[in-house]
Amino acid sequence: MSETADVVIVGGGIEGAAAAWALSQRGVTDVVVAERNTVGAGMTGKSSGIVRCHYGVSSLAAMAADGLEVFERPQEFLGEHATDIGFRQTGYVVGVGEANVDSLRKSLAAQRSVGVQTEEIDHAEVARLWPFADLTPFAAFGWEARGGYGDGYQTAQAFAASARAAGVRVRQGCAVTGLLVDGDRVTGVQLADGSAISAGTVVVATGVWTRPLLERYGIDVPIRVIREQIVMISPGVDTGPVPVFSDLVSLQYVRAEVGGDILFGNSDLPGYDAIVPADPDGYLNRATDDFVDVTVDKVGTRFPGFADAAISSSYAGCYDVTPDWNPIISNAPLDGLVIAAGFSGHGFKIAPAVGRLVADIVVDGRSSDPRIPDSDFRFARFAEGEPLKTPFPYVGAGQMR
């Protein structure tokens, strides 16, 4: 048996769920979301959930600013299905060394030009916000009072519930095994149970599983899978409502957890060619001993106020990384196929804008927001030798933009 739809979205993570929601907001409700497990069950639930608009790439900064509006007022955008999506508006501070002061200031100015509310603050103000930190190595700080962190799983569920209420069919336990192709056009998807869904458009929002799905159709999506580790720390003190802190000197980020722990992530990320590929279906779901040692060294150095800190737990997830560490949100070489993948660890905060851009591409063939040109995220940019890069790079700061 088979069914039909105007649009099939493959993948029920936060990007697929956001695309379904955005399509429904544009009146496109004959949509099926095909998720092999349950909504948000993949890498979405592993996100550290940082909410910041600090991007040197202006289109990404604008997308993050749009996402923030949804996180702040979820019921306004998602309806009664979003009573609590887990957003905590703690603020966000980023610190740089002397070599990166000029880039920081230029980036902050560019962010403000696309609507981001951000400013430079001094050591005294950061010391008030983070009294447990050694701020000696920092030369300048950026501050977003509206930043914070959220919950990827809860947010994906809210997007899916809002889409479902508008008439979208969200099918869980519905594994897609392949595409239906007629000549140079995609006409639907094949399901594991032997049935099919015919559709005018197929959106592939499968994250770390994108490359093997599409390569059999001659579409070589430049995505590598990298395993990333998170360590939870009991700081040994009551930190109170500290903001997210992105340390671009020792390359780490920390944020508070509900309950008092501190989440640690490593920002020292490799270039695309240096990525050691991970298996998204078979990776170690905890920090290695070596990574724990890195955590102890970095956190101990930066936060001497955590005098009695201890490791509480750890986990790991995988990023779908492109050569420029920026997403692909684009029509694909086959007609009727749209790719939304390669989010490189940035997908949570920009998800609402990703959904809207996917909906724009499906309905109009182009972005409706001049701050967010669809050309920035085109699939062809890699073959054309035109990667999406910040004009204000941070020296030695990994892949932070």
BAMARMI-465785 format. One record per residue (C-alpha): residue number from 1; residue in one letter; x, y, z. Coordinates in steps of 0.001 Angstrom, whole numbers. Layout:
k;r;c1;c2;c3
NUM;a;X;Y;Z
...
This chain:
k;r;c1;c2;c3
1;m;0;0;0
2;s;1103;3574;-501
3;e;-27;7058;372
4;t;540;10492;-1073
5;a;1524;13881;301
6;d;2605;17240;-1012
7;v;5794;17015;1058
8;v;7586;14185;2848
9;i;10157;15149;5482
10;v;12645;12380;6227
11;g;13796;12736;9823
12;g;11937;13828;12937
13;g;14772;15599;14700
14;i;14565;19280;15507
15;e;15248;20411;11917
16;g;12644;18100;10386
17;a;10094;19020;13036
18;a;10816;22742;12555
19;a;10403;22367;8785
20;a;7026;20675;9299
21;w;5937;23494;11614
22;a;7105;26201;9207
23;l;5361;24562;6250
24;s;2145;24394;8261
25;q;2500;28103;9061
26;r;2551;28752;5323
27;g;-588;26690;4784
28;v;1159;23547;3521
29;t;-312;20826;5735
30;d;-424;17804;3402
31;v;2912;16834;4899
32;v;4268;13576;6317
33;v;7198;13515;8734
34;a;8774;10050;8534
35;e;10840;9345;11649
36;r;12393;5913;12096
37;n;12238;6047;15903
38;t;10539;8858;17811
39;v;10614;12631;17451
40;g;13902;14001;18783
41;a;15312;10555;19532
42;g;18512;10999;17512
43;m;21221;13597;17962
44;t;18673;16314;18817
45;g;18466;14970;22347
46;k;22261;15131;22679
47;s;22493;18861;21951
48;s;24050;21050;24629
49;g;21384;23572;23653
50;i;23451;26774;23700
51;v;21439;29787;22558
52;r;23643;32567;21200
53;c;23639;34862;18182
54;h;27410;35340;18164
55;y;28242;34512;14550
56;g;30565;36330;12171
57;v;28497;34942;9275
58;s;25669;37494;9168
59;s;23047;35090;7826
60;l;23696;32693;10721
61;a;23520;35556;13224
62;a;20159;36568;11748
63;m;18907;32970;11900
64;a;19940;32686;15530
65;a;18194;35995;16308
66;d;15005;34672;14718
67;g;15333;31461;16713
68;l;15663;33440;19913
69;e;12283;35087;19303
70;v;10654;31646;19222
71;f;12497;30416;22313
72;e;11452;33513;24263
73;r;7766;33330;23276
74;p;7084;29715;22367
75;q;3337;29813;22929
76;e;2996;32768;20566
77;f;4682;30813;17773
78;l;3930;27178;18634
79;g;630;27496;20481
80;e;-497;25615;23544
81;h;1872;22778;22662
82;a;4826;24807;23957
83;t;4115;25422;27623
84;d;7777;24707;28464
85;i;10442;24014;25853
86;g;13254;24192;28400
87;f;14655;27613;27508
88;r;16582;29314;30320
89;q;17558;32917;29598
90;t;20758;33128;31625
91;g;22673;35377;29214
92;y;25706;34547;27106
93;v;29248;35886;27416
94;v;32150;35235;25051
95;g;35744;36109;25935
96;v;38758;36482;23639
97;g;42479;37113;23947
98;e;44376;40108;22618
99;a;44832;38664;19114
100;n;41069;38465;18604
101;v;39846;41792;19993
102;d;39497;43405;16575
103;s;37577;40420;15180
104;l;35295;40403;18207
105;r;34396;44076;17827
106;k;33821;43806;14082
107;s;31698;40713;14598
108;l;29582;42389;17277
109;a;28951;45330;14955
110;a;27949;43014;12103
111;q;25622;41113;14415
112;r;23906;44321;15500
113;s;23343;45212;11833
114;v;21063;42156;11436
115;g;19131;42717;14648
116;v;21199;40960;17315
117;q;21177;42664;20708
118;t;24806;42362;21727
119;e;27453;44609;23258
120;e;30979;44666;24617
121;i;31350;44585;28400
122;d;34392;44946;30651
123;h;36242;42673;33055
124;a;34455;44064;36094
125;e;31039;43196;34691
126;v;32105;39668;33713
127;a;33652;39193;37162
128;r;30262;40060;38635
129;l;28519;37569;36342
130;w;31158;34835;36790
131;p;32849;35338;40198
132;f;34332;31830;40051
133;a;36401;32455;36904
134;d;39984;33587;36368
135;l;39589;36326;33744
136;t;43255;37305;33566
137;p;43961;36023;30000
138;f;40995;37792;28391
139;a;41294;41086;26529
140;a;37628;41689;25595
141;f;34160;40236;26093
142;g;30923;40171;24141
143;w;27610;39973;25968
144;e;24102;38895;24958
145;a;21638;39391;27787
146;r;18997;37416;25860
147;g;21182;34346;25363
148;g;21069;31167;27385
149;y;20348;27504;26771
150;g;17449;25262;25888
151;d;16368;21664;25519
152;g;16550;20161;22043
153;y;14221;17249;22765
154;q;11467;19365;24319
155;t;11712;21920;21539
156;a;11490;19282;18805
157;q;8440;17802;20492
158;a;6784;21234;20572
159;f;7466;21834;16867
160;a;6057;18413;16007
161;a;2959;18912;18182
162;s;2265;22306;16616
163;a;2629;20858;13109
164;r;416;17903;13991
165;a;-2292;20210;15325
166;a;-2280;21990;11941
167;g;-2824;18722;10080
168;v;700;17425;9435
169;r;1053;13646;9795
170;v;3950;12777;12098
171;r;4713;9084;11637
172;q;7040;7611;14256
173;g;8569;4165;13860
174;c;8504;4868;10123
175;a;11906;4109;8617
176;v;12702;5403;5145
177;t;14930;2989;3229
178;g;15302;4954;15
179;l;13996;7517;-2414
180;l;11610;6978;-5306
181;v;13247;8432;-8409
182;d;11849;8881;-11898
183;g;14547;10084;-14260
184;d;16079;13180;-12703
185;r;13232;13762;-10270
186;v;12416;12447;-6790
187;t;8803;11318;-6539
188;g;8604;10027;-2959
189;v;10165;7645;-465
190;q;10278;3905;100
191;l;9547;2651;3624
192;a;10979;-320;5499
193;d;7570;-2024;5660
194;g;7440;-2207;1872
195;s;5028;660;1388
196;a;5801;4013;-158
197;i;4813;7647;105
198;s;4538;9581;-3142
199;a;5236;13302;-2882
200;g;5973;16333;-4987
201;t;8841;17299;-2653
202;v;11071;15282;-337
203;v;13022;17090;2398
204;v;15979;15131;3776
205;a;16658;16254;7343
206;t;18596;13226;8517
207;g;21681;14842;10025
208;v;24532;12391;10519
209;w;22748;9758;8407
210;t;22432;11991;5319
211;r;25477;10973;3302
212;p;24811;7216;3113
213;l;21139;7842;2292
214;l;21891;10062;-701
215;e;25144;8698;-2089
216;r;23384;5771;-3783
217;y;21614;8344;-5988
218;g;24868;9956;-7069
219;i;24591;12822;-4585
220;d;27854;13165;-2688
221;v;26944;15301;310
222;p;30180;16548;1927
223;i;29360;15582;5494
224;r;31634;13881;7975
225;v;30444;12549;11317
226;i;32406;13614;14388
227;r;31876;12351;17909
228;e;31661;15101;20534
229;q;31803;14628;24297
230;i;30099;16428;27161
231;v;31078;16275;30836
232;m;28802;17234;33720
233;i;30563;18769;36708
234;s;29439;19288;40270
235;p;31153;22622;41038
236;g;31192;22162;44809
237;v;29626;25632;45255
238;d;26262;27209;44594
239;t;26977;29119;41383
240;g;23551;30708;41127
241;p;22218;31856;37721
242;v;25543;32182;35868
243;p;25413;32899;32105
244;v;26715;30619;29388
245;f;30459;31283;29071
246;s;32289;30721;25780
247;d;36024;30838;26496
248;l;37938;31392;23252
249;v;41282;31493;25036
250;s;41321;27937;26393
251;l;38600;26815;23937
252;q;35806;25585;26151
253;y;32223;26470;26929
254;v;30238;25967;30109
255;r;26684;26490;31175
256;a;24616;25782;34240
257;e;22285;22812;34407
258;v;18937;22771;36148
259;g;19870;21230;39494
260;g;23227;22948;39963
261;d;25697;21007;37830
262;i;27842;22684;35167
263;l;27941;21358;31593
264;f;31388;21437;29960
265;g;32051;21254;26234
266;n;35345;21448;24374
267;s;35579;24119;21631
268;d;38926;22949;20257
269;l;37503;21396;17106
270;p;39488;20033;14152
271;g;39396;21089;10534
272;y;37173;19025;8256
273;d;40040;17002;6804
274;a;41307;16116;10294
275;i;37984;14710;11532
276;v;38205;11124;12753
277;p;34943;9654;11410
278;a;32480;8243;13936
279;d;29692;5711;13486
280;p;26431;7415;14511
281;d;24874;4015;15163
282;g;27747;2641;17239
283;y;29771;5166;19222
284;l;30922;5334;22845
285;n;28241;7226;24777
286;r;30507;8635;27475
287;a;33629;10716;27782
288;t;36954;8945;27405
289;d;39565;9132;30141
290;d;41630;11458;27961
291;f;38708;13832;27532
292;v;38050;13814;31268
293;d;41690;14821;31751
294;v;41192;17704;29289
295;t;38068;18730;31178
296;v;39807;18712;34547
297;d;42699;20769;33167
298;k;40590;23371;31367
299;v;37915;23777;34021
300;g;40453;23764;36846
301;t;42485;26486;35163
302;r;39599;28742;34184
303;f;37377;28265;37246
304;p;39543;28145;40375
305;g;36432;29058;42343
306;f;35228;25480;41858
307;a;37411;24387;44764
308;d;35647;21068;45410
309;a;34555;20230;41864
310;a;33864;16635;40855
311;i;32797;14843;37688
312;s;29103;13924;37889
313;s;28554;12149;34571
314;s;29261;12358;30869
315;y;27762;11526;27515
316;a;28540;11870;23821
317;g;26786;12674;20570
318;c;27692;13215;16942
319;y;27796;16287;14697
320;d;27149;16222;10949
321;v;29973;18461;9749
322;t;30518;20120;6361
323;p;33883;21399;5050
324;d;33088;24972;6153
325;w;31315;23890;9351
326;n;28072;25467;8127
327;p;24803;23840;7072
328;i;23394;22859;3720
329;i;19804;24103;3313
330;s;19213;23794;-372
331;n;17642;22225;-3394
332;a;19593;19131;-4381
333;p;20790;17951;-7822
334;l;17598;15879;-8191
335;d;14412;17870;-8814
336;g;11975;17726;-5939
337;l;14685;17045;-3344
338;v;15643;19495;-588
339;i;18542;18894;1824
340;a;18651;20331;5345
341;a;21741;18828;6964
342;g;25360;19440;7934
343;f;24521;21657;10899
344;s;27971;21182;12448
345;g;26769;21654;16030
346;h;24781;24852;15385
347;g;21400;23385;14525
348;f;19506;23885;17783
349;k;19695;27656;18061
350;i;18880;28295;14399
351;a;16205;25587;14037
352;p;13168;27909;13785
353;a;14847;29867;10976
354;v;15963;26634;9309
355;g;12356;25492;9215
356;r;11274;28769;7666
357;l;14042;28668;5052
358;v;13101;25097;4109
359;a;9467;26176;3783
360;d;10511;29138;1619
361;i;12527;26882;-676
362;v;9684;24365;-966
363;v;6971;26968;-1618
364;d;8810;29792;-3411
365;g;12155;28350;-4441
366;r;14029;31074;-2537
367;s;14384;32744;848
368;s;11826;35386;1820
369;d;14279;37083;4224
370;p;16980;39278;2632
371;r;19148;38860;5768
372;i;19209;35099;5146
373;p;19946;34494;1455
374;d;19384;30896;427
375;s;22542;31169;-1692
376;d;24650;31170;1488
377;f;23562;27599;2234
378;r;23448;26198;-1296
379;f;24637;22649;-1863
380;a;26795;23698;-4821
381;r;29031;26089;-2883
382;f;31560;23383;-2088
383;a;32005;22292;-5715
384;e;32176;25972;-6679
385;g;34983;26592;-4179
386;e;32947;29209;-2322
387;p;32643;28004;1288
388;l;30617;30042;3766
389;k;33170;31678;6035
390;t;33163;34528;8519
391;p;34969;37712;7466
392;f;36062;38046;11112
393;p;37843;34789;11992
394;y;39182;34152;15470
395;v;42860;33228;15488
396;g;43376;29802;17048
397;a;39737;29475;18071
398;g;38872;26261;16290
399;q;35648;26364;14297
400;m;33983;29079;16395
401;r;32380;31728;14208
